[in-house]
Amino acid sequence: MGTDLLFADDDRPPPPEEETEPWIVLIADDDPEVHAVTRLALGGLRYKGRRLSLVSALSAGEAAAILRCTPDVAIILLDVVMETDDAGLRLVRTIREELNNHAIRIILRTGQPGQAPEEDVVLAYDINDYKSKAELTAKKLFTSVVAALRAYADIVALETNRRGLQQIIQSTDRLFELRCMQQFAAGVLTQLSAFLRVKPDAILCAQRGAAGRPLPDGAFYVLAGAGCYAEAAGQTASPSGAVIPPALAGRITDAFRSRCSHYGPNETTLFIRVPDGHEVAAWIHTDRPLDEVDRGLVEVFASKIAISFANVSLYERLREANETLEARVAERTRALEAANAKLERLATVDPLTAVWNRRHFLDLAAAELGRAHRHGRRLSVLLLDLDNFKAVNDGHGHAAGDEALRTAVVRAREALRTSDQIARFGGEEFVALLPETDLAGACIVAERVRAAIAGSPVVTDGWSIPITASLGVAEWSAAEPSIELTLRRADAALYEAKLAGRNRVCAAEEPKGPVAS
């Protein structure tokens, strides 16, 4: 191969340390000399400010492996004859059909044009150029590579725009699903960074604080931060503050004041006007100046998320209103439940002594009577009346009388069994239901109650007041259809205990013959 393939020496200064990604050019040829000469020829070429990165493969198989792991190869300079006579042509099929790579530009180079005629190859294979190595001068190689790079750049730009629009549609669809402003704001930065293909060093701000509170002039609220600005989220910032760098805060403030977006060499400040009247601004580090296409995509993105902002803001207001309403309903429900519990207690419990009242006792007794009747169980009742209670009230006052009643109930409960039910029947009279208890057992329980009540005086307001009780006991008889009839007999026995001198227990006699209701 002649030396006319070489380019002139490149007298330009070396590129700066930080530069854009190079164009990747793959040289697939089994002749090492071709690789060396091609590198010399293209080593100084730059297109659109980007240098070339030349990668070598000595076989079609090696080239295929490189392409599988390096999808962004711009050009492949492909030899036809390598490990086989048609290895290069087979690789073309692999690239287009198996790897589905239609962006890469394929320049076919052959040293044996007769073996692969140009017309046949161009018609049968998806290649972009066909060159004979014998006629491929430096200028022709330069022209072919630059033309291929231009075409590749246009294809990539079109594909980037297509993907960008698709990403905008997909990302805004995902953003529409978010209902929390914090998550939504973070999602905006993530999606913006994704379709601009930059690392997420960004910040999103609003002119109103949390819950829509107004802010001082020049200040703004950081809705979300990404990358090195993540910690700024949820804080109020200003050009004179320390939340974010003053220069960055100044750019955000300028965007709010001018109500328009600003594009810099390596940053973009995006102003977004929300339909509900709110205004937000996003700043993102782009690493590069955005071209017209990128700016157009950014503006489309801004218009889409402006609607999303309004929806999320409306949803949050509705959610807050709903939470407030739910809290009020829950509070009201608790108040009603407390009131109902209080009413239920008042309906079943004696407020002074905290035992069952007469009505609830009769309900309990009726249920217990039904069980005793169905299962043939014994059932007894006892009536208790405090002796000389009127004298306690008259001599010491009603407060002392109330304390005597409460004390008597406490002592009676301690003497009763856990299965027994006690209730206040009225005044100083109490009744107890004794399930599965015959008359003899009921007398034992009643005597225990009597002794407990009389065991010690009641001490109240400096007074020591002795108390005793008279008790009447009766066992339910199967001939009695209701507990009231049993209570009548217990009441008669209580009257006998009073007549016999009080502070004693008397048992009722069994009913004789049919019992009148």
C-alpha positions in Angstrom: 0.0 0.0 0.0 1.4 3.4 -1.0 2.3 6.2 1.3 -0.3 8.5 -0.4 -2.7 7.1 2.3 -0.9 9.3 4.9 -2.3 12.6 6.0 -0.1 15.6 6.5 1.2 16.3 9.9 -1.3 17.9 12.2 0.2 21.1 13.6 -2.8 21.9 15.8 -2.2 22.0 19.5 -3.2 18.9 21.5 -6.8 18.8 22.7 -7.5 19.9 26.3 -7.7 17.2 29.0 -11.5 17.5 29.2 -13.2 16.9 25.9 -16.2 15.2 24.5 -16.3 11.5 23.7 -14.4 10.5 20.6 -15.8 8.9 17.5 -15.1 5.2 17.6 -13.8 3.7 14.4 -13.3 -0.1 14.1 -10.7 -1.4 11.7 -11.4 -5.0 10.8 -8.6 -6.4 8.6 -6.3 -9.4 8.9 -3.3 -7.4 7.6 -1.5 -5.7 10.5 0.1 -3.2 8.0 -3.3 -2.0 7.1 -4.0 -1.2 10.7 -0.8 0.7 11.1 -1.2 2.8 8.0 -4.8 3.5 8.8 -3.9 4.7 12.2 -1.2 7.0 10.8 -3.7 8.3 8.2 -6.6 9.0 10.6 -4.7 9.7 13.8 -5.1 13.5 13.6 -8.6 13.7 12.2 -11.2 15.6 14.2 -14.8 16.1 13.3 -17.1 18.5 15.1 -14.4 18.9 17.7 -14.2 15.2 18.5 -11.2 13.1 17.8 -11.2 9.5 16.5 -10.7 6.4 18.7 -9.3 3.7 16.4 -10.0 0.1 17.5 -8.5 -2.9 15.8 -9.8 -6.4 15.0 -7.8 -9.0 13.0 -10.8 -11.2 12.1 -14.5 -10.9 11.5 -15.1 -12.9 14.7 -13.0 -10.5 16.8 -14.8 -7.6 15.2 -18.2 -9.1 16.0 -17.2 -9.5 19.6 -16.1 -5.9 19.8 -19.4 -4.7 18.3 -21.4 -6.7 20.7 -19.9 -5.0 23.7 -19.4 -1.6 22.0 -22.7 -0.6 20.4 -21.6 3.1 19.8 -19.0 2.3 17.1 -19.5 5.0 14.4 -17.7 3.4 11.5 -16.3 0.0 10.6 -13.5 -0.1 7.9 -14.2 -3.7 6.9 -12.1 -6.1 4.8 -14.0 -8.6 2.8 -11.5 -11.5 2.9 -10.2 -12.4 6.4 -10.5 -15.8 8.1 -12.7 -16.9 5.1 -13.2 -15.5 1.6 -16.5 -13.9 2.6 -15.9 -13.2 6.3 -16.5 -9.5 5.9 -19.7 -9.9 4.0 -21.0 -12.4 6.7 -20.1 -9.8 9.3 -22.3 -7.2 7.4 -25.2 -9.6 7.8 -24.4 -10.1 11.5 -24.3 -6.3 12.1 -27.5 -5.5 10.4 -29.6 -8.6 11.2 -28.3 -10.2 14.3 -27.0 -7.1 16.2 -29.8 -5.0 14.6 -27.3 -2.1 14.4 -28.4 0.2 11.5 -26.6 3.3 12.7 -23.0 2.2 12.2 -21.5 3.1 8.8 -19.9 0.2 7.0 -17.1 1.0 4.6 -16.2 -2.1 2.8 -12.5 -2.4 1.7 -11.2 -5.1 -0.5 -7.9 -6.0 -2.0 -9.6 -8.3 -4.5 -12.4 -6.4 -6.2 -13.0 -9.2 -8.7 -13.9 -11.6 -5.9 -16.6 -9.3 -4.6 -17.9 -7.2 -7.5 -19.0 -3.7 -6.3 -22.4 -3.7 -8.0 -23.3 -7.1 -6.6 -22.1 -6.3 -3.1 -23.9 -2.9 -2.9 -27.2 -4.4 -4.0 -27.0 -7.5 -1.8 -25.5 -6.0 1.4 -26.5 -3.0 3.5 -23.2 -1.2 3.3 -22.5 2.5 3.0 -19.3 2.6 0.8 -17.2 0.2 -1.2 -13.5 0.9 -1.8 -10.7 -1.0 -3.4 -7.5 -0.8 -1.2 -5.4 -0.2 -4.3 -7.3 3.1 -5.1 -7.9 4.2 -1.5 -5.8 7.3 -1.2 -5.5 9.5 1.9 -7.9 12.0 0.5 -10.4 9.4 -0.5 -10.1 7.8 2.9 -10.6 11.2 4.5 -13.6 11.9 2.4 -15.2 8.5 3.1 -14.6 8.7 6.8 -15.9 12.3 7.1 -19.0 11.5 5.0 -19.6 8.4 7.1 -19.2 10.4 10.3 -21.6 13.1 9.1 -24.2 10.4 8.2 -23.7 8.6 11.5 -24.1 11.9 13.4 -27.3 12.7 11.6 -28.7 9.2 12.2 -27.7 9.3 15.9 -29.3 12.8 16.2 -32.5 11.6 14.7 -32.5 8.5 16.9 -31.7 10.6 19.9 -34.5 13.0 19.1 -36.9 10.0 18.7 -35.8 8.5 21.9 -35.9 11.9 23.6 -39.5 12.4 22.6 -40.3 8.8 23.6 -38.7 9.3 26.9 -40.6 12.6 27.5 -43.8 10.8 26.8 -42.9 7.9 29.0 -41.4 9.9 31.8 -44.3 12.3 32.0 -46.7 9.4 32.0 -44.8 8.0 35.0 -44.8 11.5 36.6 -48.6 11.7 36.1 -48.8 8.6 38.3 -47.1 10.3 41.3 -49.3 12.0 43.8 -46.8 13.2 46.3 -45.1 16.6 45.5 -41.8 15.5 47.0 -41.7 12.3 44.9 -42.9 14.2 41.8 -40.3 16.9 42.1 -37.5 14.3 42.5 -38.9 12.4 39.5 -38.8 15.5 37.4 -35.0 15.9 38.0 -34.4 12.2 37.4 -36.3 12.2 34.1 -34.8 15.5 32.9 -31.3 14.1 33.6 -32.1 10.9 31.8 -33.3 12.2 28.5 -30.5 14.8 28.4 -28.0 12.0 29.1 -26.2 13.8 32.0 -25.5 12.8 35.5 -28.2 14.1 37.9 -26.7 17.3 39.4 -29.8 19.4 39.4 -32.2 21.3 41.6 -35.9 22.2 41.3 -37.3 25.2 43.1 -40.6 27.1 43.6 -41.4 30.6 44.6 -43.7 29.4 47.4 -42.7 27.6 50.5 -44.1 24.4 52.0 -47.9 24.3 52.1 -47.9 27.3 49.7 -46.6 29.8 52.2 -45.2 33.0 50.7 -41.5 33.6 50.9 -39.4 36.8 51.3 -38.5 38.7 48.1 -35.6 36.9 46.3 -36.0 33.7 48.2 -37.3 30.4 46.9 -38.1 26.9 48.2 -36.1 23.9 47.1 -38.6 21.2 46.1 -36.0 18.6 45.2 -32.3 18.3 44.7 -30.2 15.6 42.9 -26.5 14.7 43.0 -24.5 17.3 45.0 -27.6 19.3 45.7 -29.7 16.5 47.2 -29.3 17.8 50.8 -30.9 21.2 49.8 -34.3 19.6 49.3 -37.0 21.0 51.6 -35.0 24.2 52.5 -35.5 27.9 51.7 -32.7 29.3 49.6 -31.6 32.8 48.3 -28.6 34.3 46.6 -27.4 35.5 50.0 -27.9 32.2 51.8 -25.8 29.1 52.3 -28.2 26.4 51.2 -26.8 26.4 47.6 -23.9 28.3 46.0 -24.8 32.0 45.5 -24.1 31.9 41.8 -26.6 29.0 41.3 -29.1 30.8 43.5 -28.7 33.9 41.4 -29.5 31.9 38.2 -32.7 30.5 39.8 -33.7 34.0 40.9 -33.0 35.5 37.4 -35.2 32.8 35.9 -38.1 33.7 38.2 -37.6 37.4 37.5 -37.3 37.2 33.8 -39.9 34.4 33.5 -37.9 32.6 30.8 -35.3 29.8 30.5 -31.6 30.4 30.1 -29.1 28.1 28.4 -25.4 28.3 29.3 -22.3 26.5 28.0 -22.6 23.6 30.5 -25.9 24.4 32.4 -29.6 25.0 31.8 -32.0 27.0 33.9 -35.5 26.0 33.0 -38.5 28.3 33.8 -41.8 26.5 34.1 -45.1 28.3 34.3 -47.8 26.1 35.9 -51.4 26.5 34.8 -52.6 27.1 38.4 -50.5 30.2 38.7 -47.5 28.7 40.4 -44.0 29.1 38.9 -41.1 26.7 39.3 -37.5 26.7 38.0 -35.2 23.8 37.4 -31.4 24.1 37.1 -29.3 21.2 35.7 -25.6 20.8 34.9 -25.4 19.6 31.3 -21.7 19.1 30.7 -22.2 20.7 27.2 -24.2 23.4 25.5 -27.6 22.2 24.4 -28.2 22.4 20.7 -31.5 23.5 19.2 -32.9 20.0 19.2 -32.1 19.5 22.9 -33.6 22.9 23.7 -36.7 22.0 21.8 -37.0 18.7 23.8 -36.5 20.5 27.0 -39.3 23.0 26.2 -41.6 20.1 25.3 -40.7 18.5 28.6 -41.4 21.7 30.5 -44.8 22.1 28.9 -45.7 18.5 29.8 -44.6 18.6 33.4 -46.3 22.0 33.9 -49.6 20.2 33.7 -48.4 17.5 36.0 -47.4 20.1 38.5 -50.9 21.5 38.5 -52.4 18.0 38.9 -50.1 17.0 41.8 -50.7 20.3 43.5 -54.4 19.9 43.2 -54.2 16.3 44.4 -52.2 17.4 47.4 -54.7 20.1 48.3 -57.5 17.5 47.9 -55.6 15.0 50.0 -55.0 17.6 52.8 -58.6 18.6 52.7 -59.6 14.9 52.9 -57.2 14.2 55.7 -58.6 17.2 57.6 -62.1 15.9 57.0 -61.2 12.4 58.0 -59.6 13.7 61.2 -62.7 15.6 62.1 -64.9 12.6 61.3 -62.6 10.4 63.4 -62.7 12.9 66.3 -66.5 13.1 66.0 -66.7 9.4 65.9 -64.6 9.0 69.0 -66.8 11.5 70.8 -69.9 9.7 69.7 -68.5 6.4 70.8 -67.5 7.8 74.1 -71.0 9.3 74.5 -72.6 6.0 73.5 -70.4 4.1 76.1 -71.4 6.6 78.7 -75.1 6.3 77.8 -74.8 2.5 77.8 -73.2 2.6 81.2 -75.8 4.9 82.5 -78.5 2.6 81.1 -77.1 -0.5 82.9 -75.0 0.6 85.9 -76.0 2.4 89.1 -74.0 5.6 89.1 -73.4 5.7 92.9 -72.3 2.1 93.6 -71.1 1.1 90.1 -73.1 -2.2 90.3 -75.8 -3.2 87.8 -79.1 -1.3 88.0 -82.5 -3.0 88.5 -83.4 -3.1 84.8 -80.2 -4.7 83.7 -80.3 -7.2 86.6 -83.7 -8.4 85.5 -82.3 -8.9 81.9 -79.4 -10.9 83.3 -81.7 -12.9 85.6 -84.1 -13.7 82.7 -81.2 -15.1 80.6 -79.9 -17.1 83.5 -83.4 -18.4 84.3 -83.7 -19.6 80.7 -80.4 -21.5 81.0 -81.4 -23.1 84.3 -84.7 -24.2 82.9 -83.2 -25.7 79.7 -80.4 -27.5 81.5 -82.0 -28.3 84.8 -79.6 -26.2 86.8 -80.2 -24.7 90.3 -80.6 -20.9 90.7 -81.0 -18.8 93.8 -81.3 -15.1 94.6 -80.7 -13.0 97.7 -82.1 -9.7 98.7 -80.0 -7.4 101.0 -81.2 -4.3 102.8 -79.0 -2.1 105.0 -80.4 -1.9 108.6 -81.5 1.4 110.0 -80.2 3.3 106.9 -82.6 6.2 107.4 -80.9 6.9 110.8 -77.5 7.1 109.0 -78.8 9.6 106.6 -80.6 11.6 109.2 -77.8 11.5 111.7 -74.7 12.0 109.5 -76.0 13.4 106.2 -76.5 12.0 102.8 -72.8 12.0 102.0 -72.2 9.6 104.9 -75.1 7.5 103.7 -73.7 7.3 100.2 -70.3 6.2 101.6 -72.1 3.5 103.6 -73.8 2.2 100.5 -70.5 2.2 98.5 -68.7 0.4 101.4 -71.5 -2.2 101.7 -71.3 -3.0 98.0 -67.5 -3.3 98.1 -67.7 -5.8 101.0 -70.6 -7.7 99.5 -68.6 -8.1 96.2 -65.6 -9.4 98.1 -67.8 -12.0 99.7 -69.7 -13.1 96.6 -68.3 -15.5 94.0 -67.0 -14.4 90.6 -70.1 -16.0 88.9 -72.5 -14.1 91.1 -74.2 -10.8 89.8 -75.1 -8.0 92.2 -77.3 -5.0 91.5 -78.9 -2.1 93.3 -82.6 -2.6 93.4 -83.5 0.8 94.9 -82.5 2.9 97.9 -80.5 0.8 100.3 -81.8 -2.5 98.9 -79.5 -4.8 96.8 -80.1 -8.1 95.0 -77.7 -10.8 94.0 -78.1 -13.6 91.4 -76.4 -16.9 92.4 -76.2 -19.3 89.3 -76.0 -23.1 89.9 -76.6 -22.6 93.6 -79.3 -24.4 95.7 -80.9 -22.9 98.8 -78.4 -24.2 101.2 -75.5 -22.9 99.2 -77.2 -19.6 98.8 -77.6 -19.3 102.6 -73.9 -19.9 103.0 -73.0 -17.1 100.5 -75.6 -14.8 102.1 -74.1 -15.4 105.6 -70.7 -14.6 104.2 -72.0 -11.3 102.8 -73.7 -10.4 106.0 -70.6 -11.0 108.0 -68.4 -9.0 105.6 -70.8 -5.9 105.8 -71.0 -6.0 109.6 -67.3 -6.7 110.1 -66.2 -3.1 110.7 -67.8 0.4 110.8 -67.7 2.8 108.0 -65.3 5.7 108.7 -66.3 9.0 106.9 -65.7 12.6 107.8 -64.4 11.7 111.2 -67.4 9.5 112.0 -67.3 5.8 112.7 -70.7 4.4 111.6 -71.5 0.8 112.3 -73.5 -0.9 109.5 -75.4 -4.2 109.2 -77.7 -5.8 106.7 -80.6 -8.2 106.7 -80.8 -10.7 103.9 -83.5 -12.9 102.4 -82.6 -15.9 100.3 -84.8 -18.0 97.9 -84.2 -20.7 95.4 -85.9 -20.6 92.0 -88.5 -23.3 91.5 -89.4 -24.8 88.2 -93.0 -23.9 89.0 -92.1 -20.2 88.8 -92.2 -18.9 85.2 -90.3 -15.7 86.1 -87.6 -14.6 88.4 -89.9 -11.9 89.9 -91.8 -14.7 91.7 -88.6 -16.0 93.2 -87.7 -12.4 94.3 -91.1 -12.0 96.0 -90.3 -15.0 98.2 -86.8 -13.7 98.9 -88.4 -10.3 99.8 -90.7 -12.1 102.2 -87.7 -13.8 103.8 -86.0 -10.5 104.1 -89.0 -9.1 105.9 -88.8 -12.0 108.4 -85.1 -11.2 109.0 -86.0 -7.6 109.8 -88.8 -8.7 112.2 -86.4 -11.2 113.8 -84.0 -8.4 114.9 -82.1 -7.5 111.7 -78.4 -8.4 110.8 -79.4 -11.9 109.9 -80.2 -14.2 107.0 -83.6 -15.9 106.5 -84.4 -18.4 103.8 -87.7 -18.5 101.9 -89.9 -21.5 101.8 -90.6 -23.5 98.7 -93.7 -22.5 96.8 -96.7 -24.7 97.5 -98.9 -25.8 94.6 -99.2 -23.8 91.3 -97.7 -20.4 91.5 -99.9 -17.5 90.4 -98.2 -15.1 88.1 
